Structures are given as C-alpha cells and as structure tokens.
Amino acid sequence: MAAAGQRAATFGETAPPASLTADDVAVLLLADVAAGSRLWGWSRIALGAWPLRQVPGLRLAMALGSGHEGGFGLRPSVSRQGLFVLFGSEAEADAFLQTSPIPKVYAARSREFLRLKLRATSSRGAWGGVEMAATVLAPTTGPVAALTRASIRPGRARDFWAHSPASEHALQDAPGCLLAVGLGEAPILRQATFSLWENQAAMDAYARSGPHLQAIRAAAAGGWFSESMFVRFLPLVVQGCWRGRSYG
C-alpha cells in the first residue's frame, strides 16, 4: 500500500466537473481532542449544529461522536469525534476552512486533526432530510472516499449490530483502504462510516464482496433504516493526521 502522504498530492487532480447546476461541497473534520479540552469536545457533540448557525452557505451540519480509538462498535471514544458540514458552493467551503474560527479551534484543541474537502461523484438518500448533489465525475485513477450513514429503526438495531463486527473488520483490513472511521450522531441508532481509498477498484472490491455486501443486502431486505445516505466522493483536500498517520 502506498503511504498516504504519497497519495495526497493527487487529490483533486482528476474528474472534471459534471454538467450539473448544483455546486455542493462537503467538509469533514476529524479530531482527537486533547485531554485538557475533553469537556469542550463533549460540548461540541451536545450542542450539535447550533455553534455553526451563522456560517454562510451551510446546508447541513452534523457533530459526530466516534467509536473507541476512532473505530467501530458500541464502545464510544472519549476523545475522537468528527464534524461533517455541507456547503452550497466550493467558495463557501473554502471560506469555512480558511477563515472560520471553527476549524482553527478544533485544530488547536486536538492532539490529532484531519480536514477533508470532498465533492460527491454519486449520492443516494438523505441526511436529516438534506440530499447531497453529485457534482463531479468519478475519477479513473487516484484516491476516492465513501460515506455511509443511517438512522436505524429501533426494532432493527439488534440486527444491525449483529452484522457490524464482521463488516468492520473487513473494512479495516481491506486492501487499498487508507482510512476508515466510525462516526455517529447518537449512540446505537444513528451511525455513519467514512472511508478513504487508494482508488475506485479497491473501494469496489470491498463494497461488492464479503460481510459488507451481506449486511447491505440484509438491511435492504429487512427495512432496517428509516433514513440513509450513501455517497462516493472525489477528495479535493486531505490534510493533517489521524491515528498516527499523516496525510497531505
């Protein structure tokens, strides 16, 4: 597997804009909050989107907890968390990353901090009632990313978590996976997974085989989710550090 730092130079260099009127751009911040700032970190999740209410161009904001050590499963992390925000234009996403105090405060209060800017190559479903537009073509070479998130029906939570361990282990061990993180709006019932891959072929090989495919089929057949969203991305920016690995 190529080192993440070696791959980062190719982010955003492929996939010309698709002929679409929308200009959605997503930003994902991943933070491992320092011990002295844990109360602040927990307050970010408790407050949710409220601290971002004045951010220009914001279409969606989700403050997210994470699993233990940024992984998956029911045991929560005391320090690792994420912030997913969606903007109506790349200019507004850039302004957030470059001039807003919010990413700067996360970075200053964290032992590790990773920021990603993403354009969707395909998108299905919604998050909090908000749909994300695909605005670029899928790349033929270079890194890609994926986000899956779901609101799990309470009566289907046991089924979801029964399938989770095998799928998680397969993801973390999958060839070509550069990063995988478990995220969630709320324990047990509102879960998300973000992953970064060396290329489309590696992502497809994981998605179309093994425990992950079995879980997707079971979820569809059993009606596990009241709302879900599945998005594939072209990473435009990947900068920082996560779980001891540098990107960018």
Phi, psi and omega per residue, in radians:
M1 nan 2.340 3.101
A2 -1.240 2.575 3.097
A3 -1.127 2.554 -3.081
A4 -1.076 -0.671 3.137
G5 -1.085 -0.560 3.119
Q6 -1.256 -0.542 -3.114
R7 -1.435 -0.459 -2.976
A8 -1.071 -0.478 -3.111
A9 -1.117 -0.335 -3.105
T10 -1.599 -0.105 -3.095
F11 -1.070 2.262 3.047
G12 1.410 0.053 -3.066
E13 -1.575 -0.149 -3.139
T14 -2.117 3.115 3.076
A15 1.175 1.550 3.074
P16 -1.168 2.737 -3.109
P17 -1.017 2.422 3.040
A18 -1.323 2.832 -3.124
S19 -1.465 1.303 -3.132
L20 -2.245 2.622 -3.113
T21 -1.393 -0.455 -3.133
A22 -1.295 2.764 -3.129
D23 -2.381 0.640 -3.082
D24 -1.079 2.379 3.047
V25 -2.381 2.296 -3.125
A26 -1.811 2.616 3.028
V27 -2.207 2.320 3.046
L28 -2.125 2.166 3.030
L29 -1.879 2.264 3.069
L30 -2.049 2.251 -3.054
A31 -2.344 2.407 2.935
D32 -1.866 1.684 -2.962
V33 -1.195 2.353 -3.128
A34 -1.138 2.701 -3.049
A35 -0.979 -0.688 -3.110
G36 -1.275 -0.135 -3.105
S37 -2.057 0.286 -3.062
R38 -1.084 -0.698 3.125
L39 -1.074 -0.741 3.070
W40 -1.055 -0.779 -3.129
G41 -1.061 -0.789 3.126
W42 -1.128 -0.593 3.125
S43 -1.153 -0.511 3.117
R44 -1.097 -0.727 3.140
I45 -1.227 -0.716 -3.132
A46 -1.123 -0.674 -3.104
L47 -1.374 -0.372 3.089
G48 1.081 -2.278 -3.063
A49 -1.394 -0.171 -3.018
W50 -0.970 -0.789 -3.135
P51 -1.120 -0.244 -3.106
L52 -1.796 0.178 -2.983
R53 -1.088 -0.434 -3.110
Q54 -1.707 0.069 -3.110
V55 -1.243 2.167 -3.094
P56 -1.148 2.427 3.029
G57 1.373 0.089 -3.058
L58 -1.279 2.204 3.087
R59 -1.776 -0.495 -3.082
L60 -2.756 2.443 3.062
A61 -2.467 2.231 3.140
M62 -2.311 2.008 3.010
A63 -1.505 2.246 -2.893
L64 -2.214 2.374 2.924
G65 -1.461 3.123 -3.127
S66 -2.463 2.855 3.043
G67 -1.328 2.998 -3.121
H68 -0.911 2.239 -3.127
E69 1.030 0.457 -3.140
G70 1.382 0.184 -3.097
G71 -1.689 -2.480 -2.999
F72 -2.138 3.138 3.098
G73 1.730 3.109 -3.020
L74 -1.424 -0.356 -3.133
R75 -1.313 2.075 -3.088
P76 -1.392 2.720 3.000
S77 -1.461 2.494 3.084
V78 -1.524 -0.170 -3.035
S79 -2.321 -0.490 -3.041
R80 -1.566 2.369 -3.111
Q81 -2.736 3.021 -3.121
G82 -2.435 2.849 3.012
L83 -2.377 2.066 3.113
F84 -1.890 2.179 3.141
V85 -2.314 2.488 -3.119
L86 -2.123 2.292 -3.112
F87 -2.038 2.752 3.133
G88 -1.457 -0.050 3.093
S89 -2.763 2.757 3.106
E90 -1.201 -0.588 3.116
A91 -1.062 -0.696 3.128
E92 -1.239 -0.637 3.068
A93 -1.128 -0.730 3.132
D94 -1.138 -0.710 3.117
A95 -1.070 -0.687 3.095
F96 -1.086 -0.816 -3.098
L97 -1.204 -0.605 -2.987
Q98 -1.658 -0.549 -3.019
T99 -2.141 -0.346 -3.134
S100 -1.228 2.480 3.081
P101 -1.252 -0.269 -3.019
I102 -1.108 -0.933 3.096
P103 -1.078 -0.603 -3.138
K104 -1.127 -0.706 3.125
V105 -1.174 -0.736 3.063
Y106 -0.996 -0.831 -3.118
A107 -1.081 -0.735 -3.089
A108 -1.196 -0.487 -3.072
R109 -1.730 0.175 -3.031
S110 -2.110 2.556 3.019
R111 -1.313 -0.613 3.046
E112 -2.316 2.528 -3.116
F113 -2.615 2.271 3.137
L114 -2.281 2.323 3.086
R115 -2.106 2.454 -3.136
L116 -2.329 2.398 2.997
K117 -2.031 2.301 -2.890
L118 -2.420 2.475 2.942
R119 -2.038 2.393 -3.111
A120 -1.347 2.362 2.990
T121 -1.691 -0.398 3.005
S122 -2.717 2.600 -3.102
S123 -2.666 2.342 3.121
R124 -2.430 2.285 3.107
G125 1.713 -2.853 -3.067
A126 -2.583 2.828 3.080
W127 -2.295 2.030 -3.079
G128 1.043 0.539 -3.126
G129 1.421 -0.005 -3.107
V130 -1.785 2.211 3.051
E131 -1.650 2.588 3.132
M132 -1.900 2.284 -3.116
A133 -1.468 2.453 2.967
A134 -1.403 2.205 -3.009
T135 -2.187 0.012 3.050
V136 -2.421 2.803 3.040
L137 -1.368 2.650 3.090
A138 -1.114 2.389 -3.125
P139 -1.249 2.601 3.067
T140 -1.532 -0.377 3.072
T141 -2.473 2.872 3.031
G142 1.507 3.114 -2.989
P143 -1.154 2.638 3.031
V144 -2.415 2.912 3.131
A145 -2.461 2.873 -3.134
A146 -2.525 2.531 3.029
L147 -2.246 2.230 2.985
T148 -2.151 2.323 3.108
R149 -2.516 2.689 -3.067
A150 -2.692 2.522 2.893
S151 -1.689 1.942 -3.007
I152 -1.513 2.265 3.075
R153 -1.099 2.334 -3.098
P154 -0.909 -0.658 -3.129
G155 -1.264 -0.183 -3.128
R156 -1.940 0.069 -3.087
A157 -1.072 -0.705 -3.139
R158 -1.082 -0.720 3.122
D159 -1.120 -0.769 -3.135
F160 -1.034 -0.888 -3.061
W161 -1.285 -0.358 3.041
A162 -1.192 -0.572 3.131
H163 -1.507 -0.274 -2.965
S164 -1.121 -0.832 -3.029
P165 -1.011 -0.782 -3.111
A166 -1.131 -0.716 3.128
S167 -1.151 -0.696 3.133
E168 -1.109 -0.819 -3.125
H169 -1.103 -0.683 3.114
A170 -1.113 -0.675 3.134
L171 -1.160 -0.841 -3.082
Q172 -1.127 -0.493 -3.122
D173 -1.724 0.030 -3.029
A174 -1.193 2.315 3.069
P175 -1.025 2.348 3.094
G176 1.521 -0.032 3.101
C177 -1.460 2.040 -3.112
L178 -1.534 -0.471 -3.088
L179 -2.805 2.435 3.039
A180 -2.529 2.265 -3.105
V181 -2.411 2.375 3.047
G182 -1.602 2.283 -3.086
L183 -2.311 2.872 3.097
G184 -2.913 2.479 3.043
E185 -1.281 -0.585 -3.092
A186 -2.651 2.636 -3.118
P187 -1.032 2.491 2.950
I188 1.255 -0.888 -2.910
L189 -1.806 -0.233 -3.136
R190 -2.280 1.699 -2.952
Q191 -2.148 2.687 3.115
A192 -2.577 2.695 3.048
T193 -2.314 2.291 3.032
F194 -2.064 2.385 3.126
S195 -2.448 2.601 3.127
L196 -2.132 2.355 -2.990
W197 -2.241 2.670 3.104
E198 -1.082 -0.633 -3.100
N199 -2.864 3.011 -3.105
Q200 -1.110 -0.670 -3.109
A201 -1.075 -0.706 3.129
A202 -1.144 -0.736 3.104
M203 -1.089 -0.799 -3.112
D204 -1.112 -0.670 -3.138
A205 -1.065 -0.682 3.092
Y206 -1.251 -0.795 -3.018
A207 -1.156 -0.500 -2.991
R208 -1.836 0.354 -3.137
S209 -2.672 2.868 2.951
G210 1.179 -2.727 -3.046
P211 -1.053 -0.589 -3.135
H212 -1.104 -0.816 3.122
L213 -1.097 -0.695 3.104
Q214 -1.081 -0.717 3.141
A215 -1.166 -0.710 3.124
I216 -1.095 -0.773 3.132
R217 -1.125 -0.720 -3.139
A218 -1.151 -0.688 3.134
A219 -1.109 -0.760 3.141
A220 -1.144 -0.764 -3.111
A221 -1.204 -0.600 -3.064
G222 -1.631 -0.075 -3.126
G223 1.055 0.811 -3.044
W224 -1.196 -0.479 -2.922
F225 -1.948 2.395 2.996
S226 -1.487 -0.413 3.041
E227 -2.698 2.506 3.119
S228 -2.654 2.795 3.067
M229 -2.555 2.386 3.125
F230 -2.255 2.055 -3.050
V231 -2.283 2.418 2.960
R232 -1.954 2.481 -2.989
F233 -2.207 2.684 2.783
L234 -1.685 2.054 3.100
P235 -1.311 2.132 3.091
L236 -1.596 -0.642 3.122
V237 -2.416 2.293 2.983
V238 -2.418 1.853 -3.030
Q239 -2.418 2.324 3.046
G240 2.235 -2.631 -3.055
C241 -2.445 2.475 3.109
W242 -2.617 2.196 -3.141
R243 0.911 0.772 3.042
G244 1.401 0.084 -3.103
R245 -2.015 2.350 -3.126
S246 -1.635 2.485 3.118
Y247 -2.249 2.532 3.057
G248 1.816 nan nan
